[in-house]
Each structure stands twice: as structure tokens, then as C-alpha cells.
């Protein structure tokens, strides 16, 4: 997983609010206003500055600042890794998390010039245009949904006012969670995607809050299904990747002055974000436990070689089981199950406000992202199983042939080498027969 911190200009900082955030290379420093307001020499021993380190840190508050990071710079660091992973057949997830008004939607879907989605799509379609030969081609499909009040809504389909939320989340034993009946549009050029994206954004539910006049009141997931058809080992093969671009709704404290609908919206948003936090915390805990168990087992195995009679520590660590991960407690975490702790390369962008009035939300967001750094995903290339098996068998055949040739050159013990050569020749023939059987099945 890749974790990024992005500090952007907000309404509070624009109105002259005190700036308490500083970016130093890959470290974000936040002044502790609870300590900073005290007089020097008081009994409070807490740190005046709290530092968080991430893979990338960006300062996007003042365009006149030499440290200012534009959307193009963000894409050069993050978007290129998204594209390279997609081209190689990996699933990718890029999502933005932060308080309301901190710039999540702007980062993911902001203006036509600075869409993160737009940069990604331009790269995909430029690669699509490069497939001029007949041995390779690609296909791009897109879908767009929002999760509002724990219900899924298709943003690329004309919704019925009587039944606007009819989509259900299912789980396939191999491909994982999916939305039943979700529209997938086949697109052939960049312009078509822009039209679909603008159509979906116009349907998203927004409302005015204390912090933002047009705050997103739902989570949105824009999914790009990118399939490459190639010819490998004289066999047609497909490499499929799924790119999830997620714009999370912002967290905000409940206000009794809000109407009932706004309070219900906020409660459901906070419920899903709390569940997301629990899932991330549990995944991080399991990853740390797995790493510690591996190191303990390594030390134990080394110790057993020197102390055969010593008690085994590995047997004690082996009894610990991973904690239960509550993916299904929220629609958001259920749909992002693979992206959070499975078959995906995931990039998290934590957006914050530099203003002192947002200190609590800023610290919460940074702790959230810092905890998520400990998650270890296991991405794999989504390729045709038969082609993968043929490639592995051919690699094994080449390895065995190399060994066979080396034994023939070292003919120092004729009886032993003849038996070994016979075994290697038999293995080579078996693997070649397996390859022929797979070809006949296709």
C-alpha cells in the first residue's frame, strides 16, 4: 500500500485562520494547539509538534509558495504507478479520506483540468492507441455508483423515483464482492468517459454544511475495467485489471440544528467511516502479528539448530489467530474488501485542512492514515489460468533440460548419472505431455 498526505487550501485558511501544519519533505508536522497556547515552563510535558511520515507529502495551500504541489505533480507521483500497475494486470484502488471541505472531491473529481480520474483515463487511452498491431488490443468499461444511507445507487442509469435504490451487493467466491445489476458502459475514447463522468457527478447527492456549501453526502466509486487481449505462447490470453477511484464522504460532527435528513445522512456517513477505521485497524494489527510471528519462527528455527532441547517459541505463536475483520458491517467496506486487504495495489490520499480550527479533525485523519500504513496487501496479476500454467510448465522444462545438460557434461559417475538423467528425462517428458494436453483442451 502507498500512503500520501495532501494539505490543501480550505475556507478557514482562506479567511485568515491560523496555519498549524508544516510539510518537510515526507514528514507532516502539526503544532499541538492545546500545548502551544500554554505559557512556557508549565507542567505540561506533551510534545508541541507532532510529526507523521508518509510515502509522499504535498503542500497545496498557497500557489505562490515554492513548495506548492499542483495536481499534475500529484499525478506524476501517484497516477503513473496506477497506470503501470493496470498495464501489468493488477487491481488498483485510489481513495481519498479526510474531513468535509478538505479537498477530497477536488483531488479525485475536481475540475476538468485537474481530475485525477482524467489523468488516469488519458494514460489508459493513450496506451490503447498504441495497440496498432493485430497481436494485442484492449477494452475499457466503466461503472459509477454512490453509497447513500447504506444503499447503493447506479449513477449511470436513469433511476426510478419510486425505487431509486434497488441494487444489492453480492459476493462471488473467486472475484469477491460486486454490485448486482450495476451498469457497465463500454467506452472507446476519452470524450465518452468525460460525458459519463459528468453525468454521474451531476446525480450525486450534495448538501450545504457548516464547513462546505456543496458537501458530498455519499461515497462514490468510479470503476474502470481495463482488459488487454494479447497473444502469448501462440495462445490468445487476457489480462484484466480493475481500477477503483473512491471519493469518500467527509466526516463531520453532528449538529442538533440540522434537519432530520441531514442528521441521518451524517450518522450513516460516520457509521461507514468508523467501520472503515475498524477494518483498517484490524488489518494493520493482523499484518503486524503476521510479521512478528514470521520473525519469531525464523529465530526459533535458528535456535533449534543450536539448542535442540530448548522449548519451541513458534508453537506458542502458532496458536494466535488473526482477528475477525468486519467487512460486512458497512456497504463501503464490503465493496472495498479486496482493495483494503486483498488482491489490490492500494493508494490512500489523506487530505487535511491547515487551519487551527480543524485541529481535532486533522489529527484524527493523520492518525487514521498512519495506522493504515501497516497493512500488507497481496496483489497478483489477473491473467488467464491456462496460459499461466503453460508458462510455468515451459519454465520447468527449460530448467530440467539445463540440469540434464549439466549432468551429461559431468559424467564422472556413469551409473549414478544414468539414473539421474533418466529421472530428469522422464520429468521433462511429463511436463511436455501436460502442455500438449492443455493445448488440446483449448
BELUR-V429855 format. One line per field, one symbol per residue. phi: phi as a letter, one per 30 degrees, with the letter a starting at -180 (. if undefined). psi: psi as a letter, one per 40 degrees, with the letter a starting at -180 (. if undefined). A space follows every 50 residues. Layout:
phi=???
psi=???
This chain:
phi=.bbbcbcbdbdddddjdddccbcbhcbccbddddcdddddjdddcdddbc cbcbdbbbcbccdddedecddddddddcddddddddddjcdbbbbcblde icjdddddbecedbedddeddedddddddddddddbabbbbbbbbbcbhi bcbddcbdddddbdbbdcccbddcdjdacdiddbcdbcbddddddddddd dddddbadbdcbdbddcbdbbccccccccbcbhibdbbccbbcccccddd daddbdddddddddeddddddddddddddddddddddddddddddddddd dddddcbdcdddddddddddcdddcdeddbdddddcedddbbdaccbccc cbcddddceddddddddedddddddcdbdbddbddddddddddddddddd dddddddddccdbedddddddddddddddddddddddddddd
psi=ihhhhhhihiddddeeihheihhgbfhhhhhhddddeiiieieheihdhh ihhidihihfdhdehdehhidddddddddddddddddeeiiihhihiiih eeedddddfciddfhddddddddddddddegdieeiiihhiiihiihhff ihhheeihihddgdgehihihhddeaiihhehhhhhieiddddddddddd ddeihiihaddhdghheihhhhhhhhhhhihhffhhihhhihhhhhhiii iiiiheeiiddddddddddddddddddddddddddddddddddddddddd ddddddgdeiihddddddehiiihhgdeeidddddfddddfbgihhhhhh hiheidefdddddddddddddedehhigiihgihdddddddddddddddd dddddddddgfdgdddddddddddddddddddddddddddd.
